[in-house]
Amino acid sequence: MKIGSYILKKILIIALGGNALIKPGQKGKAGELFKNLRTPLKQIAKLSDDYHLVITHGNGPQVGNLLIQQESTNEVQKMPIGILVAETQGQIGYMVESTLDEELMRLGKDETTLFLTILTYVQVDPTDPAFKNPTKPIGPTYSKPKPGYVKTAKGWRRVVPSPKPLKIIQWREIKKLIQMDFIVIACGGGGIALIKKKNNFFGVEAVIDKDLASEKLAEQIESDILLIATDVEKVSLNYQTPEQVDLDVLTITDAKKYLKEGHFPLGSMAPKIQAMVNFMEHGGERAIITHIDKIQASLDGKAGTEIIR
């Protein structure tokens, strides 16, 4: 149904994980990223008839690589993390757009489907305790310790502060584009972290978790569905142990309990679960965590873990 310029469809936010775009054993070459994007974007292109779509994405490996690149030479000026996040928004946004365009062409929908990448920044609290306790893994994973790196669920990685998002600054523009039936790529890498002092914004050295930023955007634009696509199909208890249990459904009450008990690692599954809890408590209709290859199947209830009230 169409009312004026607004087509009545449910709003679906699909958050693509930065790590999910690089498969195990890959180094993150451009060709690898393009190939890995093909499967989720093929599914997303098919969903464009049924949903108002917003695509968000992580950038942990990519922004970490940019930090390594600029630290390896003194020939160029080193840029703050905020500018590196902006670079990854453009880099991955371009890759998403071009791959999506090709998939829309295959469906004969490229002339009728509109899409756009939005450079997105996010307000954070300058007193957020995350600035004193960095937990967000970025960059490549190493099997052995390195100076300044910490042990994560997947190996040794650099960590940086990851404050909670307070507000997606461009939410009005994003909502307006959705109402015009654009597919919007936004909140890349969780957004560019800024603090506000009077009438000025200032960048801070931090990377916002893209799942928490996606959820905040979902609140602001009143999304119906939030789907987080990552590199595992289901949420698990006792992950990678003989006692691992995969969950088809997870209630908000149990999710909070398992978070408190430490079942979900910080910097990986914990923020995904917290994002889903926040979304459902703010009136969301459906919250799903699934593998990046199982987006359509999860929406059909045939894969993934769904968080329910």
C-alpha positions as CSV (number, residue, x, y, z in Angstrom):
1,M,0.0,0.0,0.0
2,K,1.2,3.5,-0.8
3,I,0.1,6.7,1.0
4,G,1.5,9.8,-0.7
5,S,5.2,9.1,-1.0
6,Y,5.2,6.6,1.9
7,I,5.0,2.8,1.1
8,L,3.6,0.9,4.1
9,K,6.1,-1.9,4.9
10,K,7.7,-3.0,8.1
11,I,11.1,-1.5,8.9
12,L,13.9,-4.1,9.0
13,I,17.4,-3.3,10.2
14,I,20.0,-5.8,9.2
15,A,23.3,-5.4,11.1
16,L,26.2,-7.1,9.3
17,G,29.2,-8.0,11.5
18,G,32.6,-6.8,10.5
19,N,34.1,-10.1,11.5
20,A,31.4,-12.0,9.5
21,L,32.7,-10.3,6.4
22,I,36.0,-12.0,6.8
23,K,35.9,-15.8,7.0
24,P,38.3,-17.8,9.1
25,G,41.7,-18.0,7.5
26,Q,41.2,-14.9,5.3
27,K,43.2,-11.7,5.4
28,G,40.5,-9.3,4.5
29,K,41.6,-8.7,0.9
30,A,39.2,-6.6,-1.2
31,G,38.2,-9.6,-3.4
32,E,37.5,-11.6,-0.3
33,L,35.2,-8.9,1.1
34,F,33.3,-8.5,-2.1
35,K,32.8,-12.3,-2.3
36,N,31.7,-12.6,1.3
37,L,29.2,-9.7,0.9
38,R,27.5,-11.5,-2.1
39,T,25.5,-14.0,0.0
40,P,23.9,-11.5,2.5
41,L,23.3,-8.9,-0.2
42,K,21.7,-11.4,-2.5
43,Q,19.2,-12.1,0.3
44,I,18.7,-8.4,1.1
45,A,18.0,-7.5,-2.5
46,K,15.2,-10.0,-2.5
47,L,13.8,-8.6,0.7
48,S,13.5,-5.1,-0.7
49,D,9.9,-5.7,-2.0
50,D,8.7,-6.7,1.5
51,Y,10.5,-4.4,3.9
52,H,11.9,-0.9,4.4
53,L,15.6,-1.8,4.8
54,V,18.4,-0.3,6.7
55,I,21.8,-2.0,6.5
56,T,24.3,-1.4,9.3
57,H,27.8,-2.9,9.5
58,G,30.8,-3.5,11.7
59,N,34.3,-2.4,11.0
60,G,36.5,-4.0,13.7
61,P,38.9,-5.7,11.4
62,Q,39.0,-2.8,8.9
63,V,39.5,0.1,11.3
64,G,42.2,-2.0,13.1
65,N,44.0,-2.5,9.9
66,L,44.0,1.2,9.2
67,L,45.5,1.8,12.6
68,I,48.3,-0.7,11.8
69,Q,48.9,0.9,8.4
70,Q,49.3,4.4,9.8
71,E,51.4,3.2,12.8
72,S,53.8,1.5,10.4
73,T,55.2,4.7,8.9
74,N,56.0,8.3,9.9
75,E,55.8,9.6,6.3
76,V,52.1,10.6,6.7
77,Q,50.1,12.3,9.4
78,K,48.4,9.9,11.8
79,M,44.6,10.4,11.9
80,P,42.3,9.9,15.0
81,I,40.1,6.9,15.2
82,G,37.0,9.0,14.3
83,I,38.4,9.8,10.9
84,L,39.4,6.1,10.4
85,V,35.9,5.1,11.2
86,A,34.6,7.6,8.6
87,E,37.0,6.0,6.1
88,T,35.6,2.5,6.8
89,Q,32.1,3.9,6.4
90,G,33.0,5.0,2.9
91,Q,35.0,1.9,2.1
92,I,32.5,-0.7,3.2
93,G,29.5,1.4,2.1
94,Y,31.0,1.4,-1.4
95,M,31.4,-2.3,-1.3
96,V,27.9,-2.9,0.0
97,E,26.4,-0.5,-2.6
98,S,28.1,-1.9,-5.6
99,T,27.4,-5.5,-4.6
100,L,23.8,-4.7,-3.8
101,D,23.4,-2.9,-7.2
102,E,24.6,-6.0,-9.0
103,E,22.2,-8.2,-7.1
104,L,19.3,-5.8,-7.9
105,M,20.3,-5.9,-11.6
106,R,20.1,-9.7,-11.6
107,L,16.5,-9.3,-10.3
108,G,15.7,-6.6,-12.8
109,K,15.1,-4.1,-9.9
110,D,18.1,-1.8,-10.3
111,E,16.1,0.9,-12.1
112,T,13.3,1.0,-9.5
113,T,15.2,0.4,-6.2
114,L,17.0,3.4,-4.5
115,F,19.8,3.1,-2.0
116,L,22.3,5.4,-0.3
117,T,25.1,5.3,2.2
118,I,24.9,7.9,5.0
119,L,28.0,9.1,6.8
120,T,26.8,8.6,10.4
121,Y,28.0,10.0,13.7
122,V,26.9,9.1,17.2
123,Q,26.8,11.1,20.4
124,V,28.4,9.5,23.5
125,D,28.8,10.5,27.1
126,P,32.3,11.9,27.9
127,T,32.0,10.3,31.4
128,D,31.2,6.8,30.1
129,P,33.2,4.3,32.1
130,A,34.2,2.6,28.9
131,F,36.9,5.2,28.4
132,K,38.7,3.9,31.5
133,N,38.1,0.2,30.6
134,P,38.7,-0.5,26.8
135,T,36.9,-3.7,25.7
136,K,36.1,-3.4,22.0
137,P,38.3,-5.7,19.9
138,I,39.5,-4.3,16.6
139,G,42.0,-5.3,13.9
140,P,43.4,-8.8,13.2
141,T,43.4,-11.7,15.6
142,Y,46.7,-13.3,16.7
143,S,47.4,-16.7,18.2
144,K,50.1,-15.3,20.5
145,P,50.2,-12.4,22.9
146,K,51.3,-9.0,21.6
147,P,52.1,-5.8,23.6
148,G,48.9,-3.8,24.3
149,Y,46.7,-6.7,23.1
150,V,44.2,-8.7,25.2
151,K,42.9,-12.3,25.0
152,T,39.5,-12.5,23.4
153,A,37.2,-15.4,22.5
154,K,38.9,-15.6,19.1
155,G,42.5,-14.9,20.1
156,W,44.7,-11.8,20.9
157,R,43.4,-8.5,19.6
158,R,43.9,-4.8,20.2
159,V,41.1,-3.3,22.2
160,V,39.8,0.3,22.4
161,P,37.1,2.1,24.4
162,S,33.5,1.4,23.3
163,P,31.1,3.9,25.0
164,K,27.4,3.4,24.8
165,P,25.6,5.3,22.0
166,L,23.2,8.0,23.3
167,K,21.9,9.3,20.0
168,I,22.3,8.7,16.2
169,I,22.6,12.2,14.9
170,Q,21.4,11.6,11.4
171,W,18.3,9.6,12.4
172,R,15.8,12.1,10.9
173,E,17.5,11.9,7.5
174,I,17.6,8.1,7.7
175,K,13.9,8.0,8.6
176,K,13.0,10.4,5.8
177,L,14.9,8.2,3.2
178,I,13.1,5.1,4.5
179,Q,9.8,6.8,4.0
180,M,10.9,7.5,0.4
181,D,11.6,3.7,0.1
182,F,15.4,4.0,0.0
183,I,17.6,1.1,1.2
184,V,19.8,3.0,3.6
185,I,23.4,2.0,4.6
186,A,24.1,3.7,8.0
187,C,25.9,3.5,11.3
188,G,29.0,2.0,9.7
189,G,31.3,0.7,12.3
190,G,28.9,1.8,15.0
191,G,29.1,5.4,13.8
192,I,31.7,8.1,14.4
193,A,31.9,8.7,18.2
194,L,31.4,12.3,19.2
195,I,30.8,14.3,22.4
196,K,28.7,17.5,22.5
197,K,29.8,20.6,24.3
198,K,27.3,23.5,24.0
199,N,26.9,23.8,20.2
200,N,30.0,21.9,19.1
201,F,30.8,18.3,18.5
202,F,34.2,16.8,19.2
203,G,35.6,13.5,18.1
204,V,36.8,11.0,20.7
205,E,39.2,8.0,20.5
206,A,36.6,5.2,20.6
207,V,34.8,2.7,18.4
208,I,31.1,2.2,19.2
209,D,29.7,-1.3,19.1
210,K,27.7,-1.5,15.8
211,D,25.0,-3.7,17.4
212,L,24.3,-1.2,20.2
213,A,24.3,1.6,17.6
214,S,22.0,-0.3,15.4
215,E,19.6,-0.8,18.3
216,K,19.7,2.9,19.2
217,L,18.9,3.7,15.6
218,A,16.1,1.1,15.7
219,E,14.6,3.0,18.6
220,Q,14.8,6.4,17.0
221,I,13.3,5.3,13.6
222,E,10.8,2.9,15.3
223,S,12.0,-0.2,13.5
224,D,9.8,-3.3,13.6
225,I,12.6,-5.9,13.3
226,L,16.3,-5.9,14.2
227,L,18.4,-8.8,12.8
228,I,22.0,-9.2,13.7
229,A,23.9,-11.3,11.1
230,T,27.2,-12.6,12.4
231,D,29.5,-15.6,12.0
232,V,27.5,-18.1,14.1
233,E,24.0,-19.3,13.4
234,K,22.7,-19.4,17.0
235,V,23.3,-17.9,20.4
236,S,25.1,-20.5,22.5
237,L,25.7,-21.2,26.2
238,N,29.1,-22.6,27.1
239,Y,30.4,-21.6,23.6
240,Q,33.2,-23.8,22.2
241,T,33.1,-26.2,25.0
242,P,31.8,-29.8,25.2
243,E,28.8,-28.4,27.1
244,Q,27.8,-26.0,24.3
245,V,24.0,-25.6,24.0
246,D,22.6,-23.7,21.0
247,L,19.4,-21.7,21.6
248,D,16.5,-21.4,19.2
249,V,14.6,-19.0,21.5
250,L,15.8,-16.8,24.3
251,T,13.5,-14.8,26.6
252,I,14.5,-11.4,27.8
253,T,14.5,-12.7,31.4
254,D,16.9,-15.5,30.5
255,A,19.1,-13.2,28.4
256,K,19.6,-10.9,31.3
257,K,20.4,-13.8,33.6
258,Y,23.0,-15.3,31.2
259,L,24.5,-11.9,30.6
260,K,24.9,-11.4,34.4
261,E,26.4,-14.9,34.7
262,G,29.0,-14.1,32.0
263,H,27.9,-16.6,29.4
264,F,28.5,-14.1,26.6
265,P,32.0,-12.6,25.9
266,L,32.4,-8.9,26.1
267,G,33.1,-7.3,22.7
268,S,31.4,-10.2,20.8
269,M,28.1,-11.8,21.8
270,A,27.4,-9.8,25.0
271,P,26.6,-6.5,23.1
272,K,24.5,-8.4,20.6
273,I,22.4,-9.8,23.4
274,Q,22.2,-6.5,25.2
275,A,21.1,-4.8,22.0
276,M,18.3,-7.3,21.5
277,V,17.1,-6.9,25.1
278,N,17.1,-3.1,24.7
279,F,15.2,-3.4,21.4
280,M,12.5,-5.6,22.7
281,E,12.1,-3.6,25.9
282,H,11.6,-0.5,23.7
283,G,8.7,-2.1,21.8
284,G,10.5,-4.0,19.0
285,E,8.5,-6.6,17.3
286,R,11.2,-9.2,16.4
287,A,14.8,-9.5,17.4
288,I,17.0,-12.2,15.7
289,I,20.6,-13.2,15.8
290,T,21.8,-15.5,13.0
291,H,24.5,-16.4,10.6
292,I,25.2,-14.0,7.8
293,D,24.2,-16.7,5.3
294,K,20.8,-17.4,7.0
295,I,19.1,-14.0,6.9
296,Q,16.1,-15.1,4.9
297,A,15.7,-18.4,6.7
298,S,15.8,-16.6,10.1
299,L,13.1,-14.2,9.1
300,D,11.1,-17.3,8.1
301,G,11.6,-18.8,11.5
302,K,13.9,-21.6,10.2
303,A,17.2,-20.5,11.6
304,G,18.9,-18.3,14.1
305,T,18.0,-17.4,17.7
306,E,15.0,-15.2,18.3
307,I,14.8,-13.1,21.5
308,I,11.2,-12.9,22.9
309,R,9.4,-11.3,25.7
